[in-house]
């Protein structure tokens, strides 16, 4: 009872930053930090008291004590970062429960099931996650490619019949009942690339009565960009649900410089009542399968390859991340490989893909391959990042070859805040926390506020930086000092603590 009274007292006191006079004990006190509350407001100096998994007090705790006290003097204290487009929970999630790639950059919540690919059925995954918790909180979308694959199987290079769409709807409904945030699509990938607009719209409407959302790797990030944007806006309008464009980018030379036109389109849509938002990662190069370069699936067309290498990315700007056909090519650019084999880059590109198909036929399984390709402009990245409805994501994975898996969030703070001053520190933190929670519909996370879950990160605002590069994609960031998830420290002294306090985050109505 006394504790409850004290809590109320402190809640009121917290608002006006009066000190707690009683010598109350907390589980944890973080002292003297510069508190960035996640709302985008100016930081202020203060202490934070944590009890169990919750922020119990914010203000002056000089008269209180705790079992664990942490001095954050000179450092920033922010809500733990929320990664709204993560691939960190890969197939080896339960072997690597500490998720060091994510937590070492301050991430405390990851939203998976992206690009149309999700754990299926979601209820089974959640059961497993319930039995074997991991270091971070996890929420998930239900992936269209996964649903389509389980209904259409290998016969997917066509529109689905109404009967097949109806089957997908039932599976999606089941995932929504299990707590999925909504529907995710990856329309540049198999098998989603063969779907009609109507198939996606019908499925999107399934999530409407659940207060679900739509998140999309849109149909094209280059050649058919405007049509793809049109599709996502239409879904928001017709299905009447919030829609988010995943890892927004202008990834073709002839659409560079069009960030303003794109944002004007988004703003007009928002004005008309469509809740459209975006997330972005802070790199000018992407990472995907090599086949994504050919939206018309004409992989042997050298003319098409020529166009790609002029308009989308240059031969020296495509780097093979992995290539199981010939692992020695990993880390080399297309230009280098073409030179080695004495071929034109276009010929080489076509052959690299043909060799993947041959390899897969011979080995009877999917060939590991991925490329990193530079095809965005810095000026566009900054404009898109600054849009008030864009939050930060990593699109990264724990085992990936793109440095975003280990460095996306710290790169925003080091490069785009400290070096380039494109965002203020409080704006950047808002885009990693409060805004992200709002755009995913997550309650009680994303802010430093009494009654919120104690997901927190202490970092050095001056030295924070990403260290991961293409050559060393798994190098840990600098400046991230201590990370809490649900009141437990999961990362300190550049090491994980082998605690697994992460919770399953279900769609807001079930939170
Ligand atoms: Zn994607």
Boltz pocket constraint, residues with backbone or C-beta under 6 A from the ligand:
constraints:
  - pocket:
      binder: B
      contacts: [[A, 115], [A, 186], [A, 217], [A, 246], [A, 247]]
      max_distance: 6.0
